[in-house]
Amino acid sequence: MRIKTIPSIVSEIKALDPSSAVGESFLMALAESRQLPHTYHGNRLVADAEAIASTLNRLKKQNY
């Protein structure tokens, strides 16, 4: 389990795929709609980076 803030997760995604359209606002919207498992550490939203990857893969499969 790798707990990270949303901006650091987006940085990792961009490092792997610079043309990725996944951004902070998209991940925040997923968290607010309860599609992304997350918690708050103080006022920062944090999530498991591996859970985000599996959530994005699941959403991709649902749309295709």
C-alpha positions as CSV (number, residue, x, y, z in Angstrom):
1,M,0.0,0.0,0.0
2,R,1.4,3.4,-1.0
3,I,-0.6,6.2,0.5
4,K,-0.1,9.5,-1.4
5,T,-1.7,12.8,-1.9
6,I,-3.6,13.4,-5.1
7,P,-1.0,15.8,-6.6
8,S,1.8,13.3,-6.0
9,I,-0.3,10.5,-7.6
10,V,-0.9,12.7,-10.6
11,S,2.9,13.4,-10.9
12,E,3.5,9.7,-10.9
13,I,0.9,9.1,-13.7
14,K,2.4,12.0,-15.7
15,A,5.9,10.5,-15.3
16,L,4.6,7.2,-16.7
17,D,2.5,8.7,-19.4
18,P,3.1,12.4,-20.2
19,S,0.1,12.6,-22.5
20,S,-2.3,11.3,-19.9
21,A,-5.5,13.2,-19.4
22,V,-5.8,12.2,-15.7
23,G,-5.5,15.2,-13.5
24,E,-6.1,16.4,-10.0
25,S,-9.6,17.6,-10.7
26,F,-10.6,14.2,-12.2
27,L,-9.3,12.2,-9.2
28,M,-10.9,14.6,-6.8
29,A,-14.2,14.2,-8.6
30,L,-13.9,10.4,-8.4
31,A,-13.2,10.7,-4.7
32,E,-16.2,13.0,-4.1
33,S,-18.5,10.6,-6.0
34,R,-17.2,7.8,-3.8
35,Q,-15.8,5.8,-6.7
36,L,-12.2,6.2,-5.4
37,P,-11.3,4.9,-1.9
38,H,-9.7,7.7,0.0
39,T,-9.4,9.3,3.4
40,Y,-8.3,12.7,4.8
41,H,-5.0,13.4,6.6
42,G,-5.8,16.7,8.2
43,N,-7.3,18.7,5.3
44,R,-5.4,16.7,2.6
45,L,-7.1,14.0,0.6
46,V,-4.9,10.9,0.4
47,A,-5.4,7.6,-1.4
48,D,-3.6,4.4,-2.1
49,A,-1.8,4.7,-5.4
50,E,-2.5,1.0,-6.2
51,A,-6.2,1.4,-5.5
52,I,-6.3,4.4,-7.9
53,A,-4.7,2.3,-10.6
54,S,-7.2,-0.5,-10.2
55,T,-10.1,2.0,-10.1
56,L,-9.0,3.6,-13.3
57,N,-8.6,0.2,-15.0
58,R,-12.1,-0.8,-13.8
59,L,-13.6,2.5,-15.1
60,K,-11.9,1.9,-18.4
61,K,-13.3,-1.6,-18.8
62,Q,-16.8,-0.3,-18.0
63,N,-16.6,2.3,-20.7
64,Y,-15.4,-0.1,-23.4
